[in-house]
């Protein structure tokens, strides 16, 4: 984390979310949340393995790390939402609130493909209690009636006659956390309520 009081001279005040070996972190979202289990600044950090399911790296897992960063100089790990090792991990994510709930939305490209449907590319995780993240729902675009007949494995036979890749690359919500905008690569954006 950096102190930006003087934007021309940022000062590093702490480092966190680097404890899982053979991983890299792409995205960090921080929001102030107020839930029955946690009040403060919550950071969610995407974690991806450098090599998916590498048997030589048994301590490497992808998923999402959750930290209390209310005191930026002393981040405290609260929890870890771990994904199946066959998945590289969480690529991008978004954190939103709905009343006194904290909700995490994740993008894990090709999760459905690598786990034969056990895990899916888009997941909604309740992080109201950041020490105990719980999956609420997951989604894969092959579940859409409009396009399911056009799937060829993990690719989509698009109307222009080309075979196109489909995976969840990123997600964001509207300001109220009512709509999720899920980027499904060449399939386009799927809007969920």
N, C-alpha and C positions, 0 to 999 in steps of 0.2 A: 504494500500500500504506500501511497505517496501523499505527503502534505503539500497542498497546492495553494497555500496562503500567498505565496509569491509565485505566480504561474511561470515566470521567466526562470525560476530556480526551484524546480520540484525537489523535495527531499524524501528519500525512502525512509519509511518509519517501521515497516515490517514486511515479512515474507510469510506466506501461508499456502496451504493446499499443495505442498510439494512432497508429501510423505509416502505416496504410493509409488514404488519403483517402476521404472520403464513406462511412465505415462507422461502425457503433456496436457496442459490445461488451455483451452481455447477461449472460453467465455466466462466472465464473472458478472453476476447481477447482484446489486445490493439494494435492499429496500428496508425502510423502517416498518416493522410489523408490530402488531399488538394482538396477541392471541392468549387464550387461557394458559398456554404452556411457555410462551416466550414473548418478551417485550424488549425491543431494541432493534439494532441494525443487523439484519440477516443477510449473509452472503451465500449464494449458491454458485458452485464452480463446476463446470463440465470437466470430466476426466476421460481421456481416451488412451488406450494402450498404444504403445509405439509399434507393436506387432500383435495382431489379433490372435488370441488363444495360443500363444507361444508356450510350448511345454517346458522350455528352458527358463521360463519366467513365471513360476507358480504364484508369486506374490503380486502379480500385476493384474488389476481389475479395472474396468471402466465403470462409469456411473456418475454420481453427483456427490460432491462433498458439501457439507453445510457448516457454516461458521458464524459465531457471534463476533461481529466486528464493531460493536458499540464503542469499544476502546481500540482505535486503529493500531495503537502501538502493541497491543496484546490480543491478537485474534485467538479465539477459543473454538476448537473443533467441537461441534455438537453431534454430527451424525454423518452417515454415508449411505446413499442409496446405491447399492451395488447391482450391476447388471450381470447377466450370464457371461462367462468368460469368452464364449464364442463370438460375442459382439465386441467390436473395437471399443465402444463406449458411447457416452453422450457427446454429440458434436456441438450442438447449440441448445440453448435453453432460455426460459423466461420465467420470472417470478412475479406473481400478482397477488392481490388480496381481494377477498370477498367478505366484507364484514369483519368478523374476528377470526377468519381463516386465512392461512397462507397456502397458496396453490402454486406448484411448480409444473411447468410444461416442458417436455424434453423431446429432442430430436436425436434418434439413434439410427443413422442410415444402415439399411439392410438388416436390421435386427430380425425381422420376420424371416428373411431368407436364411440367415445363418442359424436360427434356432428352430426352424420348421414351424413357425407360428407361436412358439411358447412366449416369446417377447415380440412386441410390435414396434414399428418405427416411431410412433407418436404415443407418448404416455402422459397422463395427468396424475401427479403425485401430490397427496396432501402432506404438507410440511408444517401444519399448524403446531405440531410437536416436532421440532427439527431433530430431536434425538431419536425419533421413531417415524421416519418417512413411510407412507403407505400408498401403494398404487391404488388409484380410484378407477381408472379406465385406460384402455389402450386401443389404438386404431391402426389399421393398415388400409391403403387405398383399394386393395382388391375386394374389400367389403362393399364398395359402392356399386349399386346395380347398374348405374350409367356406364361404367367402364369395365366391370368385372369380366365380361365376356371377351374383352380385348386384351387380357393379360396373357403374356407368354412367359411363364416363369416369373422373373422379377422385372420384366420389361413390358411395355405397353405398345400394342400395335395401334399407332395413332391414325386418325382419319386421313392424313396425308400419305399413308402407305409406308411410313418409316417406323422402325422399331426404336423406341425411346426408353431410356432408363427412368425408373420411378423410385424415389426414396425420399424420406423426410429430411430435408436439409436444415430447415430452421422453423421457428415458430415465434409468434408475438401475439399479444392480446390487445383489445381496445382499452381505453382508459379505465373502464369499469370491470374489466376481467370477464365480460359476458360472452365475447366472441373470440375464438382462437383462429388465427390466420396461419395455416400450416402450409409451408412451401414444399410441394411434392415434386420438385425438379421439373422434368419435362411434362408432367401431368398438369402442372399449374398450381394454383393456390386453392386449397380446400378450406372452406369456412365452416367452423363448428360452433354450436351454441351449447 
